[in-house]
Amino acid sequence: MADYLVIVESPAKAKTIEKYLGKKYKVKASMGHIRDLPKSQMGVDTENNFEPRYITIRGKGPILKELKQAAKKVKKVYLAADPDREGEAIAWHLANSLGLDQTDDLRVVFNEITKDAVKESFKHPRKIDMDLVDAQQARRILDRLVGYNISPILWKKVKKGLSAGRVQSVALKLVIDRENEIKAFIPEEYWTIDGNFKKGKKEFQANFYGTNGKKKKLSNVDDVKEVMSTIKGKQFEVIDVVKKERLRNPAAPFTTSSLQQEAARKLNFRTRKTMMLAQQLYEGIALGRQGTVGLITYMRTDSTRISDTATQEAATFINENYGKEFARANKRNDKKAKGAQDAHEAIRPTSAMRSPQEVKEYLGRDQLRLYRLIWERFIASQMAPAVLDTMRVDLDNNGVMFRANGSKIKFAGFMKVYVESNDDNKEEKENILPDLKKGDKVESQSLEQRQHFTQPPPRFTEARLVKTLEEIGIGRPSTYSPTLDTIQRRNYVSLDNKRFVPTELGEIVHELIRDYFPEILDVQFTANMEAELDEVEHGDMQWVKVIDQFYQGFEKNVERADKEMEKIEIKDEPAGIDCDLCGAPMVFKMGKYGKFLACSRFPDCRNTKPIVKEIGVTCPKCNEGQVIERKSKKKRIFYGCDRYPACDYVSWDKPIARPCPKCNEKALVEKKLKKGVQIQCTHCDYKEEPQQ
């Protein structure tokens, strides 16, 4: 019989840890939180220092009973929930539910689920950290006060099923503000002149820079004509050559936020999927004879810090596999991000020696892709900087100046393993210029004039929104994924080409919260509250004081909103067509998943239809029907003829009405690429420059 009971959160973690600890330990899972505030009522006594009333979560009764029975049979119980605020709160709730002595050292934490880390952590148990618990309690109570006060007002004034929250309301505000920026954006015309030059047999590119040694903007075609008329002949003179050596440093190891961003850019993963896969890698994967091993450190962190042991192991791996010159000469000293808790290490592999190739056969496809991303990022972060030879060449013809920029990798350094992507998915490529020196003559092969228009700021992707929330200090690693999930489930935003677009319902809710609860949408106010929660965690502030300061003004706003907020009726909009079952007019209705067509005689007639969106293009196949926007079973947008099945035209790319300027066929489509949207012809090789 076991002498000790260890309680963790998940069965996968329990199985791994029990194997590491041996026969004297029995490890069981609580399946997350065992207690919480009741769903049916507020559960917070606002008249008595915001005292919370916790109850056993519905369905957790049998689990709690099993844990109580197991606890009676052992000498001691250890609580080994995750090493963050949430995990500390789970341990505290378990201690209360099981009647454990909280003055005892019963809390065990580890940042990685490996045999050495787990066994070492049991040598240093500690008391439950009530500062951490209070910080989590304060967040939970604040969110309950906001949600359970505002949501009923929204139900009464707008419609059932709506909700509001501190972080989700700010996230929605950011999406709506960006959409308003896009609508208000006025494009500005500008031109470029791209030159193709030749020296001997070698060709290279250079772009118009300016005139008479000064940079010049080409605002319209007249500016272009003026420049082109100044150029005399095809010969240009090299008037300046600047050669430099540039160091490029590797990116820091992953935090939760940077992992979510990079997984979205490189792997096309949604935030939720990234965290689910990371959880699996953290809790452990069966590696054949090695047994179950946790492959990465804890995945909810805002720190880029790395332990000395991990740094040394990475250096050994790099020396053995790439050579001494690729190893970093000194330890990284990354600046701590503003507002970062820095509670534990960055996300890294638990062993640098465990390469993706070694574990490939034991991982699913997506597990492997995420593990490889984490492993490569970590190894690269511990490698030497890359060295690039850069070259800038200025060309002149009668005062008209073109500039060419070239670069060549002199020493790959960390780039041999991994290069960080960016929001625009632009890769840094080598551009090798011919050997040029001042006074050389080169000849222009072509000078291509291009018209452009400035683009509005891009809509938020999940990755970009997470990055923005982090930058303004709103939310914490554990809140990003559920926040984005909530605003989508509530139909406050929809995704168009993986970018957030506010819905009509989202804009209505936002306006009401803005008018009656301005502090909820005040970015600085919400960021300051996050900072105060951090102070509670560090023992520098009382959690009751944080909530009381917020609630004094909030309570008055709730009373005002309940009295003054007008009831908003989302009226059914006439669709302009009749029901094909009963002949009554059809209307647009707002449902859980957005707008749809329904008969105005509902519930007597229950005829409903999805909204068909025409794009103003005649079907290029039958030349009779209209191309309409459709959605696949997986909610992916595609385009087809409205005469289907008589015409089976279908395309993932959006057709364009105008004919191709090269072949004159009606075959232009909008092709969605990683670097933006490009107009291409499906009949010939015509392409236009991609636009973000």
N, C-alpha and C positions, 0 to 999 in steps of 0.2 A: 504493500500500500504506500502511496506517495506521502511524503512529509509536508510538501508545500503545494499550494494552489497558485497558479499564475493566471491572471485574467487579461486577455488582450481584446482587440476589437473584432478581428475577423478570423474565420476558421482556417484560412490559408496561412495566416501568420501563426496561429496556434499550433498547427501541425509542424511548421518549420522550427519554432522555438522549443517545442517539447522534445524534438529529436536532439537539439543542441544541449539541453539541460540534463537529460538522462532520467533514470527511473524514479528518483526522489521527487520529481516535479510533475504535477498534472497541470496541463495548460488548457484553458477553456476560453471560448469567445463570448463576449457580451453582445455581439452584433451591433456595435455602435452605442449610441446613448441608450441608457436603461430608463432614465427619467427625463421629463421635460414639462414645460408649462402646458396646461390643458388646452386642447383645440377649441373646445366649446365656449370658453370664456377668456377674459383678459388674463386672469391668473397672477395679476400684480396688484398689491394693495398700495394704491397711491397715497392713502392717508396714513400709512404706517411705514415710512422710510422705504417705500417701493419693495416691500417684502414679497418675494416670489412664492407662489404655491406650486410645488412640483408634484407630479403624479407619475406613476409607472406608465410608460407608453403602452397603448393598446397593442396586444399581441406579444408583449415582452414578459408577461406574467410567468409562463412556463420556463423561460430562460432564467429569470430571477430566482424562481423556485429551485431550479437545478443548481445554480451557483451557490445558493444558501446551503443546500444539502452538502455540496462538495466542500464548502468552507468549514463546516462543522467537523469534517473528518481529517483535517490537516492541522499542523502546528502553527502555520502562518500563511497569510494570503499576501501575494504581491500584485500590484496593479501596474500593468505595463502597456497602457494605452499610448497613442502617438505622442511624440515629443513637442506638442504645441499647446496653445490655450485650450483648444477643443479637447485634446487628449487629457489635459489636466482636469478639465471639468468632468469628463467621463469618469476618471478615477475618483474624483470627489463624490460624484453621485453614487458610484458603486460602493464606496466606503460607507456612505450614509445608509444605503439600502441594505447592506450586509451587516450593519452594526459594528464596523471595524473601529479599532482604536486609532484615531487620526493623529495622536501624538507619537505613534510608532513609525519607524522607517519602513514604509510599505510601498513607496512609489519607485519604480524602476523605469529608466528611459534609455533608449539607444537610438542613434541616428541612422544606423544601418543594421540589417538583419543578417549578420554573419556570425559564425560560431564564436570567434574571438570577441567581437563587439558585445554580443549578448551575454557571454559568460563574465566579461569584465564588468558590465553594468550591474550584475547581481552582487558584485563585491562592494558596490557603493550605492545601496538603496538610500532614499531620503524621504523626508516628510512631504506630504502634499503641499505644493506651493499655492497658498491661498491668494497671493497677489495675481497669479495667473488665472486662477478660478474666478476671482472677482472681475478681472478684465473681460473674461468670456461671459460671465453673468451680466455685466453692464451692457455689453453689445446685444445680448439676447433680449434683455428687458427693454432697451431702447428700441430695438426693432419691433418688439411686441407692442409697445406704446404707440409707435408710429402706425404700424399696420392695422392694429385692432381699433384705432381711433379714426383713421382716415378712410379705411376700406368700407366700413358701414355707411359712411356719408356718400361715398362714390356709388355704392349699391342703391342707395335711396334716390340720389340725384341723377344718376346716369343709367347704370344697368348692373345686374347681379354678376358676381364672379370677378369683379375688378379688384386690384390691390395696389398698395403704395408702399414703398420702403425707402429708407435713407439712401442707400447706395444705388438701387435700381432707378430711383427717380433722377439722380444726377446722371446716370448712364443714358437714360432716355433723353434728358436735356441736351447732352452732348450730341446725340444723333440728330435731334430736331434743330439745334443751332447750326450744325453743319449743313443740313438740308436747306435751311434758310439762307446760308451763305451761298450755296450753289444756285438757288433761285435768283438771288440778287446779283450774282456775278455778271459783269459785262465784259465779254471777250475783247482783248486788244490785239490788233493785227501787228505782226512783225515778220521780217524776212531774214533769210540766211542765204549766203552764197558759199556753196561747198565746192572746193576746187580739187581736181585730180592733177597731180604734178609728176614730172618725170626728170630724173637725173641719170643719164646713161640709159641703162636698161631697167633701172629700179623705179617703180612708181610708189607714190605716197599721197596721203590726203592732207589738206590744210583748209582752214575755214577763214572767211573774211573776219578781220579783227577791227580795223579802223583806217583812218586816213591821217597822213602827216604825223604819225607817231602817237596819235590819240585814239582811244577806243570809240567807236561810233555805232549807234543803234540804227538799224534799218526799220523804220516804222511803216513804210508804204512802198509801193512800186516805184514812185518817183525817186525815192532815196536810192533804190537799187539801180535805176537807170542812170542816175548821176554818177554812181561809183563805176558802173560798167563803161560809161562814156569816158571816164578818166583813164582807164587802163589802156596802155599803148602796146599793142602786139602781145605775143605769148611769153616773152622772156621775163622772168622775175629774178631778182638778185637776193641772195641770202645776206641779210643785214645784221643778224644777231643769232648766235647759237649759245644756249645755256645748258650745261650738263651738270647734273647733281646726282648724289647718291641719297636715296630716301629709305628710311626704316619704316616698316609696317609691323605694328605689334598685334599679337593675337587677341581675340575677344576673351573676356573673363569666362569662367565656368558658368553654367546655367543657374539662374534663379527660377522660381515658378513662372514669373512673368516672361522672362526672356525665352524659356523653354516653350511656353505656349505660342509666343510670337514666331520663333524659328520653326517649330513643328508645323505651323500654319503655312509659312512661306515655302519651306523645303519639302514637306511631306503632304501638304494640303489637308492637314488634320484640323478638325474643329476642336475648340478648347476642351469640351467635355470628353472627347475621345482621347486627347493627349493625357488628361489627368487619370482616366480609367486605366490606360495602358501603363502609365507611370506607377500607379498603385500596384498593379500586378508585378511589375519588375521589382518594386520595393519589397513586397511581401514574400516573394520567393518563387523561383522557377525550378522544377525538377531537372537536374543536370546529370542524368544517368547515374553512374556509380558515386558521383559526388553528393547525391541526394538533393534536397531542396535548398537553394541558395538565393539570398536576396542580392539582386544584381546591381541596384543603385541605392544611394542614400535617400533620406526622406525628401519627398518631392514638394513639400510646402515650405518654402524658405524664401527670404528676400536677401540672403547673404551670398557673397561670392568668395567667402573665406574657405580655405582648404587646410586640412590638418597636415602637420609636418610629416606624418607617416605616409599619407597619400602622395604628398609632394615628392618624397624620397623614392617611393615605389615607381611613380611616373618617370622620374629621372633615370632610374635603372632600366625601365622598359625602353625609353627613348635612346639611351646609350647603346643598348644591345641590338635594337632593331633599325635604328636610323643613323647612328654614329654620334660621337661625342659633340661634334660641331652643331648638332641639332638640339642639344639640351639647353635649357635656359640657364644663363650664367648666375642669376640671382632670383630669389623668391619674389613672386608677384606682390605688389603692395597696392591693390585696388582700393580706390576711394569708396568709403561706405556711402551708399545711396541715402539721400535725404529721407528721413522717416523710417529707415530700415531698422527692424528689430535685431537683426544679426543674432538670432537665437541659436542657430546651428549652421552647419556647413552648407556650401553650395550643393547643387545636384551633381553627383559624379558617380562613376562606376565604383562599386565596393572594392574592386581590384583592377588596377591598370593592366595587369597581366592577362585578364580575362577578355580577350579581344572578341569583337563580333563574330569573326570567323570560327572561333572556338565554340561559341554557344549557338551557332546558327541552326544546327539540327534540332535544338530543344525549344526554339521559339517559333511562335506564329509569325506570319509575314510582317504584320504591323508592329508586333512586339520587337522584332529584330530591327526594323527601320528606326524605331524610336531609341532603342538601345544603342544602335550604331551612332545616331546623332549625338546622344549624351556622351558616349565613349570618345568619339572623335573630337568633340568640343573640349572635353577635359584634357585629353592628351595634347591637343594643339595649344591649349592655354598654358601648358608647362614647357612649350618649345621656344626656341630662339626666334627673334623677329625675322621677318623676311627682308631681304635687301634688294631694292629696285634701282636700276640705273635709269634716270629720267633725262629726257632731252627736249628742249623747246627751241623751235626754229622759227624765226620771223623772216618773211619774204616780202619784197617791195617791188612795185611797178608804178612809177610815176606818182609816188606818195600813197598809193593804195597798198595796205598791208594785210597779208594773210599769215595765220599762225598755225603751226603744226606741233602737236604734243605727242611724244613717243615715250614708251617705257619698256624696259626689258628686265626680267627677273634675273638678278645676279646670283642670289642665294635664296632658295625657296623657303627655308626655315619652316615655320608652322604651316605654311601653305601646302606643304607636301601631304598634310593630313586633312586639313579642314579650312574652309574660308567662310566667314559669316556672310549671310545674305542681307539684303536690305528691303525696305518697304516697296521699292520700285522694281525689285528683282533685276537690277542692273549688275552684270558681272564685270569685274575689272579684268580686261584682257590685255595681253601684250600688244603693243603697237610699235613695231620696230621701224625706225626711220633709216634711210640710207646715211652713209657717212658724209655729213655736210659740214662745211666750214665757211666762215664769213668771207664774202666776196664771190662765192660760187654762183653760177648761173643755172637756173632750172627752167623747164618749159611747162606751161600749163597745157594739159590735154583737154580739159573741159572745165567750165565754170557753171555749175548748176544753181539756178535761182529757185528758192523754195519759199512759198508763202505759209505762214503759221498763224495760229491764234492762241493766245494764252488760255490755259485750261482752269476751270474752277477747282477748289480744293477737293480731293477725292472723298467719297463717302467712306465711312468707317468699315473696315473689315473687323473680324473678331480680334485679330492680333493688334491692329492699330488702336482699337478701343481699349483693350487691356493696357497697352503701353501708355495711353493718355491718362487713364485712371491712376496708374502707378505714378506718372510724372506729377500729377496734381495732388497726390497724397490721399487718394480716396480708395477705400477698400484695402484688403490685405490678401496675401497669397491664397488663403482658403476661400475668399469670397468672389474672386473674379469669375470663375466658371459658373457657379450658381446664379450670379447676377445676370450674366448674359443669357443664361437658360431661361430665367424668369421673364425678362422683357419679351422674349420670343413666345413663350407659352401663353402669356397674357394677351398676345396679339397686339402689343404696343409697337412692335417693329416687325418687318418682314425682311427676308434676304433676297436681294436681286444681284445676281452674279457674285454671290458671296459677300455682298456689301449691305450694311444695314440701311433700310429705308423706313421712316416713321409711317405708321398707318394713321388713318383718320381717327381711330379710337385712341391711339397713342397721343395724338396732338390734342384731343379733347381733354384727356386726363392730365396731360402736362399743363395745359392752360389753367385748369382748376387748381392744381397744386401750386402753380406759380402765383395765382391771385390770392389764395387763402393761406398757403403755407410756404412763404418765400424762403424761410430759413432752411427748409428741406432741400431747396434747389441751389442754395448759396454754396458754391464750391469751396470757398474759404472756410465757411462755417462748418461744413461737413469734414473738411480736411483737419481743422482744429480739433473736432471731436475725436477723430481717429488718433490724433496726437495725445489727447487726454486719456484715451483708453490705453495707450502705450504707457502713460505715466502711472496709471492704475497698476499695470502689469509690473512696473518697476518699483511699486510700493511708494510712489511719490504723491499719490492723490487717492482720496476715498471715492469708491465707486458711487455711493449714494449722492455725493456732492455733484458729480458729473451729470447724473440723471436729473437731479433736482434743478440745476441751472438750465438745462434744456426744457424741462417740463413746465416751468413757470410760464414761459411765453407760449409754449406749444398748446397748453390747455386752453388759454384764451382764444387762440386761433381756431381750435376745434369747436368751441362754443359759437364763435362768430360764423364759421362755415356752416354749421348745422342750421343756424337761423337765417343767414343771408344768401347762401348758395342757391341759385335758381335751379329748378329741375330741368335737366336737359333731355329732351326727347329726340332720340336718333330716328328721325322720320324715314319711312320707306320711300325711296326715290323711284318715280315711275321709270320703267325700262323702255317704254315706247313700243312694246310688242305685246301680243295677247297670248294667253295660256293655250297651248295646243290640246288641252284636255277639256276645259270648260268654257274657253273663250273670254274669260275675265282678264283685265290688264295684269301684266306681270310687273313686279317691283324688285328693286335691289334691297336686299336685307343684309344686316351685319351679323355674322355668326362667329363661332369660336375660331374659325380658320380664315376669317376675312369675309368679303362680300360674296353674295351668291344671288341667283335669280329665284324668285318664289312667286307663286300665285297670290294675288291680293285677297282671294277668298279663303286663305288659310284661317282656321283648320278644316273648313269644309272641303277645300281642295288642297291636297298636299304636294302638288307638282313643284319640283325644284330642279334647277339646272345650274351648271357652272357658268360663269361669265365668259363669253367668247370675246376675245380682244382682237379686233382687226388691226393690221399694221399699215394699211393703205397700199398694199402691193398685190397686183394681179398674179395669180398662180403662173409661174414660168413654164409649167409643164402642160396644162390644159388651156391656158389663156382665157378661161371662163370664170373660175371660182376666185375667191379672195383668200389670201394667205392669212391664217389666224394663229394666235399664240396659244399653245396648249401646254399641259403639264403631264409629265410621265408619272408612273406610280411612285417613283422616288422623289417627286416634286421638282424634277429638273425640267426647265423650260425648253420646248422645241417648237417648230413651226410646220404647219401642214395646210393643205387645201381644205376649204370648208365644204367641198363637194365629195369628201371622203364618204363611202368607199369607191364612188365612181372615179375619183382621181386619187392616186396613192402618193402624191408628192409629199415629201417629208424632209426636214433639214434641222440639224442642231444649230446651224448658223442663221442669223436673222437676215432675210433677203432685203435688198434695197431697191426702191422704185426706179432710180435713174439708171440709164444704160452705161455700160463700161466705156470709158473714153478711148480705149484702145481698139476693142473689137466690135463695139456698138451693140453687143448682146445684153439682154436683161439678165445678167448673171452675177451681179455684185452682191456680196454678203458681208456682214459684220462678223469677223472671226475673233473670238475671245482668246487672247494670248496671255501669258504670265505678265508681260510688260505692258498690257493694255488691250485696246480694241483696234484691230486693223481691218480696213476695207480691202477685200480681195475679189478677184474675178474667178469664178469656177470654170470659165470657158477658155480663158487665156492666162498668161502669167502676170497680169496687171496687179500691182499692190500699191497701197498708199501708206504713208508713215504712220506707225501705231500712235494712238492717243490714249492717255491715261483716263 
